[in-house]
């Protein structure tokens, strides 16, 4: 893997978690989304994005 791949994977791993943690608790919802739930949702999105990126890398290299 090249440097760009490591950079892309780190961005795909970190950004969804930070975005979900900052934005999801602000949604007016009953019951509200807690920080822990937002981090779990972000981690799930992050894992899916990283898996797609790695799959694309393996198939198309």
mmCIF file as Biopython writes it, N, C-alpha, C and O atoms, coordinates in Angstrom:
data_model
#
loop_
_atom_site.group_PDB
_atom_site.id
_atom_site.type_symbol
_atom_site.label_atom_id
_atom_site.label_alt_id
_atom_site.label_comp_id
_atom_site.label_asym_id
_atom_site.label_entity_id
_atom_site.label_seq_id
_atom_site.pdbx_PDB_ins_code
_atom_site.Cartn_x
_atom_site.Cartn_y
_atom_site.Cartn_z
_atom_site.occupancy
_atom_site.B_iso_or_equiv
_atom_site.auth_seq_id
_atom_site.auth_asym_id
_atom_site.pdbx_PDB_model_num
ATOM 1   N N  . UNK A ? 1  ? 0.833   -1.183 0.000  1.0 0.0 1  A 1 
ATOM 2   C CA . UNK A ? 1  ? 0.000   0.000  0.000  1.0 0.0 1  A 1 
ATOM 3   C C  . UNK A ? 1  ? 0.880   1.250  0.000  1.0 0.0 1  A 1 
ATOM 4   O O  . UNK A ? 1  ? 1.932   1.300  0.638  1.0 0.0 1  A 1 
ATOM 5   N N  . UNK A ? 2  ? 0.432   2.208  -0.704 1.0 0.0 2  A 1 
ATOM 6   C CA . UNK A ? 2  ? 1.160   3.462  -0.778 1.0 0.0 2  A 1 
ATOM 7   C C  . UNK A ? 2  ? 0.759   4.383  0.372  1.0 0.0 2  A 1 
ATOM 8   O O  . UNK A ? 2  ? -0.159  4.086  1.137  1.0 0.0 2  A 1 
ATOM 9   N N  . UNK A ? 3  ? 1.464   5.500  0.474  1.0 0.0 3  A 1 
ATOM 10  C CA . UNK A ? 3  ? 1.169   6.470  1.533  1.0 0.0 3  A 1 
ATOM 11  C C  . UNK A ? 3  ? -0.259  6.979  1.418  1.0 0.0 3  A 1 
ATOM 12  O O  . UNK A ? 3  ? -0.941  7.158  2.427  1.0 0.0 3  A 1 
ATOM 13  N N  . UNK A ? 4  ? -0.717  7.215  0.183  1.0 0.0 4  A 1 
ATOM 14  C CA . UNK A ? 4  ? -2.066  7.723  -0.012 1.0 0.0 4  A 1 
ATOM 15  C C  . UNK A ? 4  ? -3.109  6.752  0.545  1.0 0.0 4  A 1 
ATOM 16  O O  . UNK A ? 4  ? -4.118  7.178  1.106  1.0 0.0 4  A 1 
ATOM 17  N N  . UNK A ? 5  ? -2.867  5.451  0.391  1.0 0.0 5  A 1 
ATOM 18  C CA . UNK A ? 5  ? -3.818  4.466  0.912  1.0 0.0 5  A 1 
ATOM 19  C C  . UNK A ? 5  ? -3.893  4.521  2.434  1.0 0.0 5  A 1 
ATOM 20  O O  . UNK A ? 5  ? -4.980  4.439  3.006  1.0 0.0 5  A 1 
ATOM 21  N N  . UNK A ? 6  ? -2.746  4.657  3.091  1.0 0.0 6  A 1 
ATOM 22  C CA . UNK A ? 6  ? -2.760  4.789  4.547  1.0 0.0 6  A 1 
ATOM 23  C C  . UNK A ? 6  ? -3.464  6.069  4.982  1.0 0.0 6  A 1 
ATOM 24  O O  . UNK A ? 6  ? -4.218  6.074  5.955  1.0 0.0 6  A 1 
ATOM 25  N N  . UNK A ? 7  ? -3.212  7.145  4.259  1.0 0.0 7  A 1 
ATOM 26  C CA . UNK A ? 7  ? -3.866  8.418  4.571  1.0 0.0 7  A 1 
ATOM 27  C C  . UNK A ? 7  ? -5.374  8.309  4.370  1.0 0.0 7  A 1 
ATOM 28  O O  . UNK A ? 7  ? -6.151  8.751  5.217  1.0 0.0 7  A 1 
ATOM 29  N N  . UNK A ? 8  ? -5.787  7.721  3.251  1.0 0.0 8  A 1 
ATOM 30  C CA . UNK A ? 8  ? -7.220  7.573  2.963  1.0 0.0 8  A 1 
ATOM 31  C C  . UNK A ? 8  ? -7.900  6.689  4.001  1.0 0.0 8  A 1 
ATOM 32  O O  . UNK A ? 8  ? -9.001  7.004  4.452  1.0 0.0 8  A 1 
ATOM 33  N N  . UNK A ? 9  ? -7.269  5.598  4.380  1.0 0.0 9  A 1 
ATOM 34  C CA . UNK A ? 9  ? -7.860  4.721  5.395  1.0 0.0 9  A 1 
ATOM 35  C C  . UNK A ? 9  ? -7.951  5.415  6.748  1.0 0.0 9  A 1 
ATOM 36  O O  . UNK A ? 9  ? -8.932  5.238  7.471  1.0 0.0 9  A 1 
ATOM 37  N N  . UNK A ? 10 ? -6.948  6.194  7.093  1.0 0.0 10 A 1 
ATOM 38  C CA . UNK A ? 10 ? -7.022  6.886  8.384  1.0 0.0 10 A 1 
ATOM 39  C C  . UNK A ? 10 ? -8.126  7.932  8.374  1.0 0.0 10 A 1 
ATOM 40  O O  . UNK A ? 10 ? -8.814  8.114  9.378  1.0 0.0 10 A 1 
ATOM 41  N N  . UNK A ? 11 ? -8.303  8.622  7.253  1.0 0.0 11 A 1 
ATOM 42  C CA . UNK A ? 11 ? -9.394  9.598  7.154  1.0 0.0 11 A 1 
ATOM 43  C C  . UNK A ? 11 ? -10.747 8.883  7.201  1.0 0.0 11 A 1 
ATOM 44  O O  . UNK A ? 11 ? -11.667 9.333  7.884  1.0 0.0 11 A 1 
ATOM 45  N N  . UNK A ? 12 ? -10.864 7.769  6.474  1.0 0.0 12 A 1 
ATOM 46  C CA . UNK A ? 12 ? -12.123 7.015  6.483  1.0 0.0 12 A 1 
ATOM 47  C C  . UNK A ? 12 ? -12.423 6.426  7.855  1.0 0.0 12 A 1 
ATOM 48  O O  . UNK A ? 12 ? -13.584 6.185  8.185  1.0 0.0 12 A 1 
ATOM 49  N N  . UNK A ? 13 ? -11.393 6.193  8.653  1.0 0.0 13 A 1 
ATOM 50  C CA . UNK A ? 13 ? -11.608 5.624  9.975  1.0 0.0 13 A 1 
ATOM 51  C C  . UNK A ? 13 ? -11.957 6.682  11.015 1.0 0.0 13 A 1 
ATOM 52  O O  . UNK A ? 13 ? -12.703 6.397  11.952 1.0 0.0 13 A 1 
ATOM 53  N N  . UNK A ? 14 ? -11.436 7.889  10.871 1.0 0.0 14 A 1 
ATOM 54  C CA . UNK A ? 14 ? -11.586 8.897  11.916 1.0 0.0 14 A 1 
ATOM 55  C C  . UNK A ? 14 ? -12.753 9.856  11.674 1.0 0.0 14 A 1 
ATOM 56  O O  . UNK A ? 14 ? -13.510 10.159 12.596 1.0 0.0 14 A 1 
ATOM 57  N N  . UNK A ? 15 ? -12.896 10.325 10.453 1.0 0.0 15 A 1 
ATOM 58  C CA . UNK A ? 15 ? -13.872 11.379 10.165 1.0 0.0 15 A 1 
ATOM 59  C C  . UNK A ? 15 ? -15.319 10.971 10.474 1.0 0.0 15 A 1 
ATOM 60  O O  . UNK A ? 15 ? -16.031 11.762 11.092 1.0 0.0 15 A 1 
ATOM 61  N N  . UNK A ? 16 ? -15.794 9.781  10.078 1.0 0.0 16 A 1 
ATOM 62  C CA . UNK A ? 16 ? -17.194 9.448  10.410 1.0 0.0 16 A 1 
ATOM 63  C C  . UNK A ? 16 ? -17.471 9.407  11.909 1.0 0.0 16 A 1 
ATOM 64  O O  . UNK A ? 16 ? -18.553 9.796  12.351 1.0 0.0 16 A 1 
ATOM 65  N N  . UNK A ? 17 ? -16.510 8.942  12.687 1.0 0.0 17 A 1 
ATOM 66  C CA . UNK A ? 17 ? -16.706 8.884  14.141 1.0 0.0 17 A 1 
ATOM 67  C C  . UNK A ? 17 ? -16.811 10.298 14.711 1.0 0.0 17 A 1 
ATOM 68  O O  . UNK A ? 17 ? -17.703 10.589 15.508 1.0 0.0 17 A 1 
ATOM 69  N N  . UNK A ? 18 ? -15.896 11.170 14.300 1.0 0.0 18 A 1 
ATOM 70  C CA . UNK A ? 18 ? -15.926 12.546 14.808 1.0 0.0 18 A 1 
ATOM 71  C C  . UNK A ? 18 ? -17.186 13.279 14.346 1.0 0.0 18 A 1 
ATOM 72  O O  . UNK A ? 18 ? -17.782 14.034 15.114 1.0 0.0 18 A 1 
ATOM 73  N N  . UNK A ? 19 ? -17.589 13.060 13.099 1.0 0.0 19 A 1 
ATOM 74  C CA . UNK A ? 19 ? -18.780 13.737 12.582 1.0 0.0 19 A 1 
ATOM 75  C C  . UNK A ? 19 ? -20.031 13.261 13.327 1.0 0.0 19 A 1 
ATOM 76  O O  . UNK A ? 19 ? -20.852 14.075 13.749 1.0 0.0 19 A 1 
ATOM 77  N N  . UNK A ? 20 ? -20.172 11.949 13.487 1.0 0.0 20 A 1 
ATOM 78  C CA . UNK A ? 20 ? -21.349 11.427 14.191 1.0 0.0 20 A 1 
ATOM 79  C C  . UNK A ? 20 ? -21.369 11.888 15.640 1.0 0.0 20 A 1 
ATOM 80  O O  . UNK A ? 20 ? -22.428 12.209 16.178 1.0 0.0 20 A 1 
ATOM 81  N N  . UNK A ? 21 ? -20.207 11.922 16.269 1.0 0.0 21 A 1 
ATOM 82  C CA . UNK A ? 21 ? -20.150 12.338 17.669 1.0 0.0 21 A 1 
ATOM 83  C C  . UNK A ? 21 ? -20.528 13.803 17.837 1.0 0.0 21 A 1 
ATOM 84  O O  . UNK A ? 21 ? -21.103 14.184 18.857 1.0 0.0 21 A 1 
ATOM 85  N N  . UNK A ? 22 ? -20.210 14.622 16.848 1.0 0.0 22 A 1 
ATOM 86  C CA . UNK A ? 22 ? -20.518 16.044 16.981 1.0 0.0 22 A 1 
ATOM 87  C C  . UNK A ? 22 ? -21.926 16.390 16.506 1.0 0.0 22 A 1 
ATOM 88  O O  . UNK A ? 22 ? -22.531 17.327 17.028 1.0 0.0 22 A 1 
ATOM 89  N N  . UNK A ? 23 ? -22.461 15.660 15.533 1.0 0.0 23 A 1 
ATOM 90  C CA . UNK A ? 23 ? -23.736 16.049 14.926 1.0 0.0 23 A 1 
ATOM 91  C C  . UNK A ? 23 ? -24.950 15.271 15.435 1.0 0.0 23 A 1 
ATOM 92  O O  . UNK A ? 23 ? -26.013 15.860 15.633 1.0 0.0 23 A 1 
ATOM 93  N N  . UNK A ? 24 ? -24.816 13.985 15.646 1.0 0.0 24 A 1 
ATOM 94  C CA . UNK A ? 24 ? -25.994 13.177 15.990 1.0 0.0 24 A 1 
ATOM 95  C C  . UNK A ? 24 ? -26.651 13.555 17.313 1.0 0.0 24 A 1 
ATOM 96  O O  . UNK A ? 24 ? -27.880 13.557 17.382 1.0 0.0 24 A 1 
ATOM 97  N N  . UNK A ? 25 ? -25.897 13.878 18.376 1.0 0.0 25 A 1 
ATOM 98  C CA . UNK A ? 25 ? -26.578 14.267 19.618 1.0 0.0 25 A 1 
ATOM 99  C C  . UNK A ? 25 ? -27.385 15.560 19.500 1.0 0.0 25 A 1 
ATOM 100 O O  . UNK A ? 25 ? -28.231 15.830 20.354 1.0 0.0 25 A 1 
ATOM 101 N N  . UNK A ? 26 ? -27.144 16.360 18.466 1.0 0.0 26 A 1 
ATOM 102 C CA . UNK A ? 26 ? -27.865 17.622 18.304 1.0 0.0 26 A 1 
ATOM 103 C C  . UNK A ? 26 ? -29.244 17.432 17.672 1.0 0.0 26 A 1 
ATOM 104 O O  . UNK A ? 26 ? -30.063 18.350 17.691 1.0 0.0 26 A 1 
ATOM 105 N N  . UNK A ? 27 ? -29.504 16.258 17.117 1.0 0.0 27 A 1 
ATOM 106 C CA . UNK A ? 27 ? -30.795 16.018 16.466 1.0 0.0 27 A 1 
ATOM 107 C C  . UNK A ? 27 ? -31.883 15.954 17.537 1.0 0.0 27 A 1 
ATOM 108 O O  . UNK A ? 27 ? -31.726 15.273 18.550 1.0 0.0 27 A 1 
ATOM 109 N N  . UNK A ? 28 ? -32.976 16.663 17.308 1.0 0.0 28 A 1 
ATOM 110 C CA . UNK A ? 28 ? -34.100 16.612 18.242 1.0 0.0 28 A 1 
ATOM 111 C C  . UNK A ? 28 ? -34.828 15.292 18.062 1.0 0.0 28 A 1 
ATOM 112 O O  . UNK A ? 28 ? -35.573 15.104 17.100 1.0 0.0 28 A 1 
ATOM 113 N N  . UNK A ? 29 ? -34.605 14.391 18.988 1.0 0.0 29 A 1 
ATOM 114 C CA . UNK A ? 29 ? -35.147 13.049 18.905 1.0 0.0 29 A 1 
ATOM 115 C C  . UNK A ? 29 ? -35.519 12.612 20.315 1.0 0.0 29 A 1 
ATOM 116 O O  . UNK A ? 29 ? -34.870 12.994 21.288 1.0 0.0 29 A 1 
ATOM 117 N N  . UNK A ? 30 ? -36.553 11.822 20.410 1.0 0.0 30 A 1 
ATOM 118 C CA . UNK A ? 30 ? -36.972 11.329 21.717 1.0 0.0 30 A 1 
ATOM 119 C C  . UNK A ? 30 ? -36.959 9.812  21.685 1.0 0.0 30 A 1 
ATOM 120 O O  . UNK A ? 30 ? -37.758 9.244  20.940 1.0 0.0 30 A 1 
ATOM 121 N N  . UNK A ? 31 ? -36.125 9.116  22.426 1.0 0.0 31 A 1 
ATOM 122 C CA . UNK A ? 31 ? -35.087 9.580  23.355 1.0 0.0 31 A 1 
ATOM 123 C C  . UNK A ? 31 ? -33.871 10.089 22.587 1.0 0.0 31 A 1 
ATOM 124 O O  . UNK A ? 31 ? -33.624 9.644  21.466 1.0 0.0 31 A 1 
ATOM 125 N N  . UNK A ? 32 ? -33.111 11.009 23.166 1.0 0.0 32 A 1 
ATOM 126 C CA . UNK A ? 32 ? -31.955 11.580 22.470 1.0 0.0 32 A 1 
ATOM 127 C C  . UNK A ? 32 ? -30.832 10.565 22.265 1.0 0.0 32 A 1 
ATOM 128 O O  . UNK A ? 32 ? -30.712 9.592  23.009 1.0 0.0 32 A 1 
ATOM 129 N N  . UNK A ? 33 ? -30.028 10.807 21.261 1.0 0.0 33 A 1 
ATOM 130 C CA . UNK A ? 33 ? -28.872 9.954  20.984 1.0 0.0 33 A 1 
ATOM 131 C C  . UNK A ? 33 ? -27.736 10.387 21.907 1.0 0.0 33 A 1 
ATOM 132 O O  . UNK A ? 33 ? -27.366 11.560 21.935 1.0 0.0 33 A 1 
ATOM 133 N N  . UNK A ? 34 ? -27.192 9.449  22.652 1.0 0.0 34 A 1 
ATOM 134 C CA . UNK A ? 34 ? -26.088 9.756  23.563 1.0 0.0 34 A 1 
ATOM 135 C C  . UNK A ? 34 ? -24.763 9.771  22.799 1.0 0.0 34 A 1 
ATOM 136 O O  . UNK A ? 34 ? -24.695 9.349  21.645 1.0 0.0 34 A 1 
ATOM 137 N N  . UNK A ? 35 ? -23.722 10.259 23.453 1.0 0.0 35 A 1 
ATOM 138 C CA . UNK A ? 35 ? -22.390 10.278 22.825 1.0 0.0 35 A 1 
ATOM 139 C C  . UNK A ? 35 ? -21.902 8.868  22.518 1.0 0.0 35 A 1 
ATOM 140 O O  . UNK A ? 35 ? -21.315 8.628  21.463 1.0 0.0 35 A 1 
ATOM 141 N N  . UNK A ? 36 ? -22.141 7.940  23.432 1.0 0.0 36 A 1 
ATOM 142 C CA . UNK A ? 36 ? -21.691 6.557  23.214 1.0 0.0 36 A 1 
ATOM 143 C C  . UNK A ? 36 ? -22.394 5.935  22.010 1.0 0.0 36 A 1 
ATOM 144 O O  . UNK A ? 36 ? -21.763 5.240  21.213 1.0 0.0 36 A 1 
ATOM 145 N N  . UNK A ? 37 ? -23.690 6.181  21.875 1.0 0.0 37 A 1 
ATOM 146 C CA . UNK A ? 37 ? -24.410 5.655  20.717 1.0 0.0 37 A 1 
ATOM 147 C C  . UNK A ? 37 ? -23.922 6.299  19.428 1.0 0.0 37 A 1 
ATOM 148 O O  . UNK A ? 37 ? -23.800 5.622  18.407 1.0 0.0 37 A 1 
ATOM 149 N N  . UNK A ? 38 ? -23.645 7.588  19.462 1.0 0.0 38 A 1 
ATOM 150 C CA . UNK A ? 38 ? -23.149 8.280  18.274 1.0 0.0 38 A 1 
ATOM 151 C C  . UNK A ? 38 ? -21.782 7.740  17.858 1.0 0.0 38 A 1 
ATOM 152 O O  . UNK A ? 38 ? -21.511 7.598  16.665 1.0 0.0 38 A 1 
ATOM 153 N N  . UNK A ? 39 ? -20.924 7.439  18.824 1.0 0.0 39 A 1 
ATOM 154 C CA . UNK A ? 39 ? -19.609 6.877  18.508 1.0 0.0 39 A 1 
ATOM 155 C C  . UNK A ? 39 ? -19.772 5.488  17.904 1.0 0.0 39 A 1 
ATOM 156 O O  . UNK A ? 39 ? -19.053 5.142  16.967 1.0 0.0 39 A 1 
ATOM 157 N N  . UNK A ? 40 ? -20.700 4.685  18.419 1.0 0.0 40 A 1 
ATOM 158 C CA . UNK A ? 40 ? -20.932 3.354  17.852 1.0 0.0 40 A 1 
ATOM 159 C C  . UNK A ? 40 ? -21.439 3.444  16.420 1.0 0.0 40 A 1 
ATOM 160 O O  . UNK A ? 40 ? -21.003 2.679  15.559 1.0 0.0 40 A 1 
ATOM 161 N N  . UNK A ? 41 ? -22.344 4.361  16.160 1.0 0.0 41 A 1 
ATOM 162 C CA . UNK A ? 41 ? -22.863 4.545  14.800 1.0 0.0 41 A 1 
ATOM 163 C C  . UNK A ? 41 ? -21.728 4.997  13.877 1.0 0.0 41 A 1 
ATOM 164 O O  . UNK A ? 41 ? -21.601 4.501  12.758 1.0 0.0 41 A 1 
ATOM 165 N N  . UNK A ? 42 ? -20.914 5.929  14.343 1.0 0.0 42 A 1 
ATOM 166 C CA . UNK A ? 42 ? -19.766 6.387  13.553 1.0 0.0 42 A 1 
ATOM 167 C C  . UNK A ? 42 ? -18.766 5.280  13.293 1.0 0.0 42 A 1 
ATOM 168 O O  . UNK A ? 42 ? -18.205 5.196  12.201 1.0 0.0 42 A 1 
ATOM 169 N N  . UNK A ? 43 ? -18.536 4.431  14.282 1.0 0.0 43 A 1 
ATOM 170 C CA . UNK A ? 43 ? -17.608 3.311  14.103 1.0 0.0 43 A 1 
ATOM 171 C C  . UNK A ? 43 ? -18.149 2.309  13.092 1.0 0.0 43 A 1 
ATOM 172 O O  . UNK A ? 43 ? -17.387 1.743  12.308 1.0 0.0 43 A 1 
ATOM 173 N N  . UNK A ? 44 ? -19.454 2.087  13.105 1.0 0.0 44 A 1 
ATOM 174 C CA . UNK A ? 44 ? -20.062 1.183  12.131 1.0 0.0 44 A 1 
ATOM 175 C C  . UNK A ? 44 ? -19.919 1.742  10.715 1.0 0.0 44 A 1 
ATOM 176 O O  . UNK A ? 44 ? -19.541 1.018  9.795  1.0 0.0 44 A 1 
ATOM 177 N N  . UNK A ? 45 ? -20.219 3.019  10.544 1.0 0.0 45 A 1 
ATOM 178 C CA . UNK A ? 45 ? -20.064 3.657  9.230  1.0 0.0 45 A 1 
ATOM 179 C C  . UNK A ? 45 ? -18.599 3.615  8.802  1.0 0.0 45 A 1 
ATOM 180 O O  . UNK A ? 45 ? -18.293 3.345  7.641  1.0 0.0 45 A 1 
ATOM 181 N N  . UNK A ? 46 ? -17.708 3.881  9.732  1.0 0.0 46 A 1 
ATOM 182 C CA . UNK A ? 46 ? -16.278 3.861  9.448  1.0 0.0 46 A 1 
ATOM 183 C C  . UNK A ? 46 ? -15.821 2.469  9.008  1.0 0.0 46 A 1 
ATOM 184 O O  . UNK A ? 46 ? -15.065 2.337  8.045  1.0 0.0 46 A 1 
ATOM 185 N N  . UNK A ? 47 ? -16.273 1.446  9.706  1.0 0.0 47 A 1 
ATOM 186 C CA . UNK A ? 47 ? -15.891 0.075  9.353  1.0 0.0 47 A 1 
ATOM 187 C C  . UNK A ? 47 ? -16.398 -0.295 7.961  1.0 0.0 47 A 1 
ATOM 188 O O  . UNK A ? 47 ? -15.688 -0.945 7.194  1.0 0.0 47 A 1 
ATOM 189 N N  . UNK A ? 48 ? -17.614 0.114  7.638  1.0 0.0 48 A 1 
ATOM 190 C CA . UNK A ? 48 ? -18.160 -0.176 6.304  1.0 0.0 48 A 1 
ATOM 191 C C  . UNK A ? 48 ? -17.349 0.534  5.229  1.0 0.0 48 A 1 
ATOM 192 O O  . UNK A ? 48 ? -17.008 -0.070 4.212  1.0 0.0 48 A 1 
ATOM 193 N N  . UNK A ? 49 ? -17.037 1.812  5.442  1.0 0.0 49 A 1 
ATOM 194 C CA . UNK A ? 49 ? -16.255 2.558  4.452  1.0 0.0 49 A 1 
ATOM 195 C C  . UNK A ? 49 ? -14.852 1.979  4.272  1.0 0.0 49 A 1 
ATOM 196 O O  . UNK A ? 49 ? -14.361 1.874  3.148  1.0 0.0 49 A 1 
ATOM 197 N N  . UNK A ? 50 ? -14.213 1.606  5.375  1.0 0.0 50 A 1 
ATOM 198 C CA . UNK A ? 50 ? -12.878 1.013  5.286  1.0 0.0 50 A 1 
ATOM 199 C C  . UNK A ? 50 ? -12.920 -0.344 4.591  1.0 0.0 50 A 1 
ATOM 200 O O  . UNK A ? 50 ? -12.027 -0.670 3.810  1.0 0.0 50 A 1 
ATOM 201 N N  . UNK A ? 51 ? -13.953 -1.134 4.871  1.0 0.0 51 A 1 
ATOM 202 C CA . UNK A ? 51 ? -14.079 -2.441 4.225  1.0 0.0 51 A 1 
ATOM 203 C C  . UNK A ? 51 ? -14.263 -2.280 2.715  1.0 0.0 51 A 1 
ATOM 204 O O  . UNK A ? 51 ? -13.674 -3.033 1.939  1.0 0.0 51 A 1 
ATOM 205 N N  . UNK A ? 52 ? -15.061 -1.325 2.300  1.0 0.0 52 A 1 
ATOM 206 C CA . UNK A ? 52 ? -15.243 -1.076 0.865  1.0 0.0 52 A 1 
ATOM 207 C C  . UNK A ? 52 ? -13.930 -0.623 0.237  1.0 0.0 52 A 1 
ATOM 208 O O  . UNK A ? 52 ? -13.584 -1.059 -0.861 1.0 0.0 52 A 1 
ATOM 209 N N  . UNK A ? 53 ? -13.206 0.239  0.917  1.0 0.0 53 A 1 
ATOM 210 C CA . UNK A ? 53 ? -11.926 0.722  0.388  1.0 0.0 53 A 1 
ATOM 211 C C  . UNK A ? 53 ? -10.927 -0.423 0.264  1.0 0.0 53 A 1 
ATOM 212 O O  . UNK A ? 53 ? -10.250 -0.539 -0.758 1.0 0.0 53 A 1 
ATOM 213 N N  . UNK A ? 54 ? -10.825 -1.266 1.282  1.0 0.0 54 A 1 
ATOM 214 C CA . UNK A ? 54 ? -9.887  -2.393 1.241  1.0 0.0 54 A 1 
ATOM 215 C C  . UNK A ? 54 ? -10.313 -3.397 0.179  1.0 0.0 54 A 1 
ATOM 216 O O  . UNK A ? 54 ? -9.468  -3.931 -0.539 1.0 0.0 54 A 1 
ATOM 217 N N  . UNK A ? 55 ? -11.605 -3.661 0.069  1.0 0.0 55 A 1 
ATOM 218 C CA . UNK A ? 55 ? -12.105 -4.572 -0.962 1.0 0.0 55 A 1 
ATOM 219 C C  . UNK A ? 55 ? -11.760 -4.045 -2.351 1.0 0.0 55 A 1 
ATOM 220 O O  . UNK A ? 55 ? -11.316 -4.803 -3.214 1.0 0.0 55 A 1 
ATOM 221 N N  . UNK A ? 56 ? -11.965 -2.753 -2.565 1.0 0.0 56 A 1 
ATOM 222 C CA . UNK A ? 56 ? -11.621 -2.145 -3.846 1.0 0.0 56 A 1 
ATOM 223 C C  . UNK A ? 56 ? -10.126 -2.249 -4.110 1.0 0.0 56 A 1 
ATOM 224 O O  . UNK A ? 56 ? -9.708  -2.497 -5.241 1.0 0.0 56 A 1 
ATOM 225 N N  . UNK A ? 57 ? -9.327  -2.062 -3.077 1.0 0.0 57 A 1 
ATOM 226 C CA . UNK A ? 57 ? -7.887  -2.151 -3.234 1.0 0.0 57 A 1 
ATOM 227 C C  . UNK A ? 57 ? -7.455  -3.566 -3.614 1.0 0.0 57 A 1 
ATOM 228 O O  . UNK A ? 57 ? -6.609  -3.746 -4.489 1.0 0.0 57 A 1 
ATOM 229 N N  . UNK A ? 58 ? -8.038  -4.570 -2.954 1.0 0.0 58 A 1 
ATOM 230 C CA . UNK A ? 58 ? -7.656  -5.949 -3.220 1.0 0.0 58 A 1 
ATOM 231 C C  . UNK A ? 58 ? -8.106  -6.391 -4.615 1.0 0.0 58 A 1 
ATOM 232 O O  . UNK A ? 58 ? -7.357  -7.065 -5.323 1.0 0.0 58 A 1 
ATOM 233 N N  . UNK A ? 59 ? -9.314  -6.020 -5.009 1.0 0.0 59 A 1 
ATOM 234 C CA . UNK A ? 59 ? -9.861  -6.470 -6.287 1.0 0.0 59 A 1 
ATOM 235 C C  . UNK A ? 59 ? -9.186  -5.773 -7.455 1.0 0.0 59 A 1 
ATOM 236 O O  . UNK A ? 59 ? -8.909  -6.413 -8.469 1.0 0.0 59 A 1 
ATOM 237 N N  . UNK A ? 60 ? -8.916  -4.485 -7.341 1.0 0.0 60 A 1 
ATOM 238 C CA . UNK A ? 60 ? -8.437  -3.705 -8.481 1.0 0.0 60 A 1 
ATOM 239 C C  . UNK A ? 60 ? -6.941  -3.395 -8.467 1.0 0.0 60 A 1 
ATOM 240 O O  . UNK A ? 60 ? -6.502  -2.494 -9.181 1.0 0.0 60 A 1 
ATOM 241 N N  . UNK A ? 61 ? -6.158  -4.108 -7.680 1.0 0.0 61 A 1 
ATOM 242 C CA . UNK A ? 61 ? -4.722  -3.781 -7.681 1.0 0.0 61 A 1 
ATOM 243 C C  . UNK A ? 61 ? -4.001  -4.416 -8.841 1.0 0.0 61 A 1 
ATOM 244 O O  . UNK A ? 61 ? -2.791  -4.240 -8.987 1.0 0.0 61 A 1 
#
